[in-house]
Amino acid sequence: MACGRTGIIRSLAKRHDRQARSLAVRDAVAGGWDPAAYARASGNAAPLDTPPLF
């Protein structure tokens, strides 16, 4: 809980941002997987050629 991993978003602004981001990601991949569209919608600033953590 000290690390903020409770899953509860108490701030209304952050909750709205998360919901908007979720809808944007869903719309971006609705027609099929597109890594660039997903990165733009999710707000991922990492370059697409960066290897994933896992």
Residue frames relative to the residue before (quaternion, step in Angstrom):
aa qw qx qy qz dx dy dz
M 1.0000 0.0000 0.0000 0.0000 0.00 0.00 0.00
A 0.6210 0.5601 -0.3458 0.4256 3.60 1.04 -0.68
C 0.6810 0.4763 -0.2828 0.4790 3.58 1.15 -0.57
G 0.5192 -0.6647 0.4052 0.3527 3.59 1.25 -0.01
R 0.5044 0.6646 -0.4153 0.3626 3.59 1.12 0.54
T 0.3176 0.7778 -0.4927 0.2268 3.58 1.03 0.66
G 0.4679 -0.6824 0.4457 0.3418 3.60 1.17 -0.41
I 0.6274 0.5146 -0.3398 0.4756 3.57 1.24 -0.14
I 0.1401 -0.7699 0.6182 0.0741 3.56 -0.80 1.02
R 0.2131 -0.8262 0.5135 0.0914 3.54 -0.27 1.27
S 0.6495 0.5121 -0.3221 0.4607 3.57 1.08 -0.65
L 0.4535 -0.7021 0.4816 0.2634 3.58 -0.75 1.05
A 0.6402 0.5281 -0.3319 0.4485 3.61 0.99 -0.77
K 0.6796 0.4704 -0.2957 0.4791 3.60 0.90 -0.85
R 0.6168 0.5376 -0.3461 0.4590 3.59 1.06 -0.71
H 0.6578 0.4987 -0.3055 0.4746 3.58 0.96 -0.85
D 0.6371 0.5253 -0.3300 0.4575 3.59 0.96 -0.81
R 0.6576 0.5075 -0.3127 0.4608 3.58 0.94 -0.83
Q 0.6573 0.5001 -0.3096 0.4711 3.57 0.97 -0.83
A 0.6568 0.5041 -0.3116 0.4664 3.59 0.92 -0.85
R 0.6470 0.5107 -0.3155 0.4701 3.59 0.99 -0.81
S 0.6384 0.5297 -0.3203 0.4575 3.58 1.00 -0.82
L 0.6692 0.4826 -0.2970 0.4806 3.58 0.94 -0.84
A 0.6395 0.5237 -0.3260 0.4589 3.59 1.01 -0.76
V 0.6443 0.5024 -0.3221 0.4782 3.59 0.99 -0.80
R 0.6443 0.5243 -0.3270 0.4506 3.58 0.92 -0.86
D 0.6742 0.4847 -0.2902 0.4757 3.58 0.95 -0.86
A 0.6490 0.5462 -0.3191 0.4226 3.59 1.01 -0.78
V 0.7795 0.3119 -0.1742 0.5145 3.59 1.00 -0.72
A 0.3432 0.7684 -0.4826 0.2426 3.60 1.23 0.22
G 0.7394 0.4050 -0.2296 0.4864 3.60 0.99 -0.75
G 0.7325 -0.3090 0.2175 0.5663 3.59 1.26 0.00
W 0.6437 -0.5491 0.3733 0.3805 3.54 -1.24 0.40
D 0.0778 0.7556 -0.6440 0.0906 3.54 -0.87 1.07
P 0.3540 -0.7771 0.4733 0.2164 3.62 -0.23 1.23
A 0.6544 0.5115 -0.3286 0.4497 3.62 0.95 -0.76
A 0.6626 0.4911 -0.3088 0.4738 3.60 0.94 -0.86
Y 0.6347 0.5245 -0.3290 0.4624 3.57 1.02 -0.77
A 0.6562 0.5175 -0.3126 0.4516 3.58 0.92 -0.90
R 0.6578 0.4978 -0.3115 0.4717 3.59 0.96 -0.83
A 0.7020 0.4806 -0.2771 0.4467 3.60 0.86 -0.93
S 0.7224 0.4415 -0.2593 0.4647 3.58 0.98 -0.76
G 0.4748 -0.6860 0.4334 0.3408 3.56 1.25 -0.22
N 0.3741 0.7295 -0.4855 0.3036 3.57 1.23 0.39
A 0.2161 -0.8104 0.5365 0.0933 3.56 -0.57 1.17
A 0.4979 0.6601 -0.4373 0.3537 3.60 1.24 -0.13
P 0.5440 -0.6055 0.4613 0.3530 3.60 -1.04 0.67
L 0.5894 -0.6264 0.3832 0.3366 3.58 -1.03 0.77
D 0.6809 0.4871 -0.3020 0.4560 3.59 1.12 -0.50
T 0.4404 0.6732 -0.4680 0.3659 3.60 1.27 0.15
P 0.4183 -0.7115 0.4913 0.2785 3.63 -0.73 0.95
P 0.5315 -0.6329 0.4524 0.3352 3.58 -1.08 0.67
L 0.6223 -0.5591 0.3986 0.3759 3.54 -1.22 0.44
F 0.7931 0.2073 -0.0964 0.5646 3.59 0.96 -0.84
